[in-house]
Amino acid sequence: MAGAGEFFLHTDWKEIIGILNADKCDVEILTNGLVLDHAHIDYIWTQTSVKMLQFSMDAADGDCYYNIRGSTQFSRIKNILRYTCSHPERKVVRLSFVVMNENLKHIVSFVHFASEMGADGVLYQHMHNRPLITTKRANGFVFDESQHPNKSERKRLILKAVSVAKRLDIFVQLNQMPEIEISDEDYYRCKSKYYRHEDSDFGIQSPCCLPWTMINRTLEGSWRVCCMSEMNSHLGGKNATLQEAWNSKEIQEIRRKLLQGKCPQECMPEFCDVASELKKAH
């Protein structure tokens, strides 16, 4: 569960999870953790089908956290993380880190931080200019590249972080960094029996597994393959149900193109490194 904002700010978040519970869905939730307390964590781990909580952190200390997120609540988040990870009914806890120049030097220390908190793993993500994604592809915008780190330095530090993570027995995952290759052993390492990675379960031989493992609902109620895809691409039409969108001719074509190593027209190379690499190759 993720959206254009913090999921736990929704007044009906318990009802939403309850509907998914009734349908026997495994639920993963992305959160910044700022509105969570111990009672919320108790409820999530004991009363719901939530299998993973991902906390968006981007930093390994309070100063960097404040510089990026403008919040002085780092100590409080650490308290919530420790409680979440030490809960007797806990499932998987993952910490995410959007790599940028501001936090580049924290890439390796973030693994130590995750281990100290008791998390199962970390997710390093490519930085996107999300506010500039519009219904018109790029639309002549000039993107601010000042926070985009040097890719070779990013690669060096992430590979070092993978080595540290192996020693600490936590997993490392990467999002849209095709220039960095890590072994399956490093990628899928996880202490929790509840964790299931989509690639390994589905056996997908594709540069991107998202069209087989997730779907994105827009604020207008239509469906698209992911949050980085063309905003005016409506899977199954503007009023499609989830089932119609999931089995639509549009998403089938996207899957087919990816299996062929081609870039679907719905994908946006301007915002996605995977799409950019596929575009260059053809």
Secondary structure, 3 states (H helix, E strand, C coil): CCCCCCHHHCCCHHHHHHHHHHCCCCEEEEECCCCCCHHHHHHHHHHCCEEEEEEECCCCCHHHHHHHHCCCCHHHHHHHHHHHHHCCCCCEEEEEEECCHHHHHHHHHHHHHHHHHCCCEEEEECCCCHHHCCCCCCCCCCCCCCCCCCHHHHHHHHHHHHHHHHHHCCEEEEECCCCCCCCHHHHHCCCCCCCCCHHHHHCCCCCCCHHHHCCEECCCCCEECCCCCCCCCCCCCCCCCHHHHHCCHHHHHHHHHHHCCCCCCCCCCCCCHHHHHHHHHC
